[in-house]
């Protein structure tokens, strides 16, 4: 969708984005330059990225040997 369409139809686009929750690519000179999305979709995407970062960090720590066996953790909890 060209950027000129965005400028002239912003209210309609905002309504459609809220309903469809699909991102909308915006073209400039024949190339996609921007993607717009509704706030709720953006927030959900940010949450997903944060969870993926946590998983990647956990995997990295496992690869570095920075973990404890579950049996040891549970045994320690039982002692308390």
Backbone as ProteinMPNN parsed JSONL, in Angstrom:
{"seq_chain_A": "XXXXXXXXXXXXXXXXXXXXXXXXXXXXXXXXXXXXXXXXXXXXXXXXXXXXXXXXXXXXXXXXXXXXXXXXXXXXXXXX", "coords_chain_A": {"N_chain_A": [[0.845, -1.164, 0.0], [0.66, 2.181, -0.883], [2.289, 5.04, 0.614], [0.885, 7.401, 0.336], [-1.771, 6.577, 0.303], [-2.077, 5.773, 2.929], [-1.869, 8.256, 4.237], [-4.213, 9.551, 3.35], [-6.296, 7.908, 4.169], [-6.298, 7.275, 6.895], [-8.067, 6.992, 9.145], [-9.843, 4.948, 8.366], [-8.006, 2.889, 7.912], [-6.958, 2.563, 10.496], [-9.217, 1.588, 11.828], [-9.625, -0.814, 10.414], [-7.219, -2.167, 11.012], [-7.505, -2.521, 13.773], [-9.624, -4.268, 13.831], [-8.855, -6.479, 12.187], [-6.322, -7.138, 13.082], [-4.059, -7.624, 11.647], [-0.816, -6.957, 10.404], [0.129, -4.123, 8.385], [1.802, -3.559, 5.481], [3.632, -0.759, 4.251], [4.374, 0.947, 1.348], [6.988, 2.729, -0.304], [8.071, 4.388, -3.047], [7.841, 1.977, -4.458], [8.985, 0.086, -2.778], [8.718, -1.804, 0.23], [8.653, -0.001, 3.123], [7.759, 0.499, 5.679], [5.908, -1.006, 8.362], [2.771, -1.116, 9.711], [0.85, -1.609, 12.675], [-1.774, -2.588, 14.961], [-2.005, -1.476, 18.389], [-2.434, -3.445, 20.362], [-1.63, -5.824, 19.083], [1.061, -5.178, 18.704], [1.949, -5.002, 21.383], [1.566, -7.664, 22.183], [3.389, -8.894, 20.501], [5.768, -7.819, 21.495], [5.775, -9.001, 24.042], [6.027, -11.674, 23.312], [8.562, -11.625, 22.098], [10.102, -10.973, 24.34], [9.774, -13.287, 25.894], [11.01, -15.141, 24.192], [13.627, -14.196, 24.314], [14.233, -14.751, 26.985], [14.095, -17.549, 26.921], [16.233, -18.063, 25.152], [18.355, -17.089, 26.677], [18.239, -18.881, 28.824], [18.825, -21.277, 27.474], [21.449, -20.715, 26.688], [22.709, -20.561, 29.169], [22.423, -23.2, 29.986], [24.015, -24.481, 28.065], [26.466, -23.505, 28.916], [26.788, -24.83, 31.213], [25.614, -23.852, 33.482], [23.574, -24.765, 35.482], [21.334, -26.68, 37.573], [20.642, -30.022, 38.56], [17.319, -31.298, 38.529], [16.653, -33.125, 40.498], [18.424, -32.519, 42.559], [17.588, -29.951, 43.246], [14.925, -30.407, 44.117], [15.46, -32.13, 46.243], [16.821, -30.436, 47.96], [14.766, -28.637, 48.508], [13.025, -30.323, 49.885], [14.444, -30.706, 52.225], [14.142, -28.355, 53.545]], "CA_chain_A": [[0.0, 0.0, 0.0], [1.513, 3.378, -0.925], [2.209, 5.937, 1.768], [-0.154, 8.407, 0.072], [-3.034, 5.988, 0.723], [-2.077, 5.852, 4.388], [-2.154, 9.638, 4.629], [-5.583, 9.971, 3.048], [-7.297, 6.968, 4.688], [-5.806, 6.82, 8.195], [-9.155, 6.554, 10.039], [-10.299, 3.656, 7.868], [-6.929, 1.932, 8.154], [-6.907, 2.315, 11.943], [-10.35, 0.715, 12.161], [-9.358, -2.138, 9.845], [-6.144, -2.797, 11.778], [-8.046, -2.939, 15.07], [-10.506, -5.418, 13.621], [-8.191, -7.638, 11.589], [-5.106, -7.394, 13.841], [-3.025, -7.987, 10.69], [0.074, -5.836, 10.084], [-0.075, -3.539, 7.062], [3.034, -3.015, 4.912], [3.498, 0.522, 3.554], [5.403, 1.064, 0.316], [7.449, 4.036, -0.742], [8.832, 4.179, -4.283], [7.792, 0.57, -4.847], [9.597, -0.781, -1.772], [8.123, -1.766, 1.555], [9.512, 0.787, 4.006], [7.196, 0.505, 7.026], [4.797, -1.9, 8.657], [2.007, -0.584, 10.834], [-0.004, -2.594, 13.332], [-2.508, -2.053, 16.105], [-1.228, -1.469, 19.632], [-2.547, -4.732, 21.057], [-0.745, -6.763, 18.38], [2.431, -4.771, 19.004], [2.247, -5.393, 22.76], [1.684, -9.119, 22.208], [4.648, -9.209, 19.841], [6.832, -7.483, 22.439], [5.768, -10.038, 25.077], [6.574, -12.88, 22.696], [10.007, -11.429, 21.955], [10.707, -11.043, 25.672], [9.821, -14.702, 26.27], [12.041, -15.79, 23.384], [14.924, -13.794, 24.857], [14.416, -15.515, 28.22], [14.413, -18.918, 26.522], [17.588, -18.069, 24.592], [19.275, -16.935, 27.805], [18.241, -20.16, 29.539], [19.575, -22.252, 26.669], [22.859, -20.348, 26.751], [23.199, -20.955, 30.485], [22.528, -24.668, 29.99], [25.21, -24.81, 27.282], [27.638, -23.127, 29.706], [26.817, -25.658, 32.413], [25.099, -23.086, 34.627], [22.267, -25.289, 35.866], [21.348, -27.721, 38.607], [19.707, -31.11, 38.281], [16.047, -31.148, 39.238], [16.663, -33.961, 41.699], [19.132, -31.763, 43.596], [16.728, -28.824, 43.659], [13.817, -30.939, 44.906], [16.012, -32.671, 47.493], [17.094, -29.271, 48.791], [13.465, -28.118, 48.96], [12.481, -31.258, 50.876], [15.189, -30.523, 53.459], [13.727, -27.12, 54.213]], "C_chain_A": [[0.905, 1.246, 0.0], [1.281, 4.299, 0.264], [1.144, 7.012, 1.566], [-1.529, 7.88, 0.478], [-3.162, 6.051, 2.245], [-2.475, 7.247, 4.845], [-3.614, 9.996, 4.434], [-6.66, 9.068, 3.636], [-6.965, 6.47, 6.104], [-6.912, 6.315, 9.124], [-9.648, 5.166, 9.65], [-9.26, 2.568, 8.145], [-6.84, 1.577, 9.634], [-8.027, 1.372, 12.361], [-10.086, -0.704, 11.659], [-8.266, -2.882, 10.615], [-6.644, -3.305, 13.125], [-8.903, -4.178, 14.932], [-9.742, -6.654, 13.157], [-6.971, -8.092, 12.382], [-3.981, -7.905, 12.95], [-2.13, -6.785, 10.42], [-0.134, -5.387, 8.635], [1.244, -2.969, 6.545], [2.752, -1.732, 4.137], [4.686, 0.664, 2.601], [5.741, 2.517, 0.04], [8.385, 3.791, -1.925], [8.94, 2.702, -4.654], [8.423, -0.403, -3.875], [8.844, -0.681, -0.459], [9.101, -1.089, 2.498], [9.058, 0.726, 5.46], [6.161, -0.603, 7.136], [4.075, -1.292, 9.845], [1.102, -1.685, 11.373], [-0.723, -1.933, 14.498], [-1.692, -2.258, 17.383], [-1.271, -2.824, 20.333], [-1.644, -5.783, 20.405], [0.717, -6.457, 18.683], [2.826, -5.223, 20.41], [2.416, -6.904, 22.874], [2.994, -9.565, 21.562], [5.825, -8.923, 20.767], [6.921, -8.524, 23.547], [6.381, -11.331, 24.543], [8.084, -12.773, 22.55], [10.715, -11.513, 23.302], [10.814, -12.498, 26.131], [10.88, -15.453, 25.477], [13.439, -15.435, 23.878], [15.237, -14.564, 26.141], [14.78, -16.965, 27.897], [15.834, -19.019, 25.974], [18.631, -17.946, 25.705], [19.377, -18.239, 28.593], [19.019, -21.222, 28.79], [21.07, -21.973, 26.726], [23.459, -20.775, 28.095], [23.349, -22.468, 30.592], [23.774, -25.097, 29.235], [26.492, -24.515, 28.054], [27.74, -23.928, 31.003], [26.306, -24.947, 33.654], [23.678, -23.546, 34.952], [22.448, -26.323, 36.962], [20.336, -28.779, 38.221], [18.44, -30.931, 39.115], [16.011, -31.97, 40.517], [17.337, -33.217, 42.858], [18.269, -30.626, 44.134], [15.606, -29.33, 44.551], [14.302, -31.504, 46.246], [16.291, -31.512, 48.461], [15.785, -28.678, 49.328], [12.859, -29.014, 50.044], [13.165, -31.089, 52.224], [14.704, -29.306, 54.226], [12.43, -27.307, 54.861]], "O_chain_A": [[1.823, 1.336, 0.815], [0.194, 4.321, 0.842], [0.559, 7.485, 2.541], [-2.367, 8.648, 0.949], [-4.232, 6.35, 2.775], [-3.314, 7.403, 5.731], [-4.196, 10.681, 5.275], [-7.836, 9.43, 3.605], [-7.326, 5.348, 6.46], [-6.721, 5.318, 9.82], [-9.847, 4.309, 10.511], [-9.603, 1.462, 8.561], [-6.666, 0.409, 9.982], [-7.809, 0.46, 13.158], [-10.296, -1.676, 12.384], [-8.376, -4.086, 10.844], [-6.258, -4.386, 13.569], [-8.91, -5.04, 15.811], [-9.956, -7.75, 13.674], [-6.618, -9.271, 12.369], [-3.049, -8.548, 13.435], [-2.643, -5.683, 10.224], [-0.523, -6.178, 7.777], [1.756, -2.0, 7.104], [1.739, -1.635, 3.444], [5.842, 0.521, 2.998], [4.895, 3.406, 0.139], [9.374, 3.068, -1.803], [9.987, 2.236, -5.104], [8.401, -1.609, -4.118], [8.386, 0.396, -0.078], [10.237, -1.538, 2.657], [9.869, 0.882, 6.372], [5.614, -1.071, 6.137], [4.692, -0.986, 10.866], [0.652, -2.565, 10.639], [-0.334, -0.861, 14.961], [-0.805, -3.109, 17.439], [-0.253, -3.293, 20.841], [-0.971, -6.544, 21.102], [1.517, -7.368, 18.894], [3.914, -5.764, 20.606], [3.307, -7.377, 23.581], [3.631, -10.508, 22.03], [6.777, -9.702, 20.817], [8.021, -8.896, 23.956], [7.154, -11.996, 25.233], [8.807, -13.724, 22.846], [11.811, -12.065, 23.392], [11.833, -12.896, 26.695], [11.576, -16.308, 26.025], [14.335, -16.278, 23.864], [16.375, -14.981, 26.356], [15.669, -17.54, 28.526], [16.558, -19.96, 26.298], [19.662, -18.617, 25.675], [20.47, -18.652, 28.982], [19.784, -21.979, 29.388], [21.87, -22.904, 26.806], [24.577, -21.286, 28.149], [24.29, -22.961, 31.214], [24.511, -25.969, 29.693], [27.497, -25.201, 27.868], [28.662, -23.728, 31.794], [26.548, -25.407, 34.77], [22.709, -22.819, 34.729], [23.558, -26.777, 37.24], [19.301, -28.478, 37.628], [18.489, -30.472, 40.256], [15.406, -31.558, 41.507], [16.873, -33.28, 43.996], [18.234, -30.379, 45.339], [15.352, -28.764, 45.615], [13.622, -31.367, 47.263], [16.017, -31.622, 49.656], [15.722, -28.266, 50.486], [12.256, -28.524, 50.999], [12.54, -31.303, 53.263], [14.849, -29.249, 55.447], [11.908, -26.378, 55.478]]}, "name": "protein", "num_of_chains": 1, "seq": "XXXXXXXXXXXXXXXXXXXXXXXXXXXXXXXXXXXXXXXXXXXXXXXXXXXXXXXXXXXXXXXXXXXXXXXXXXXXXXXX"}
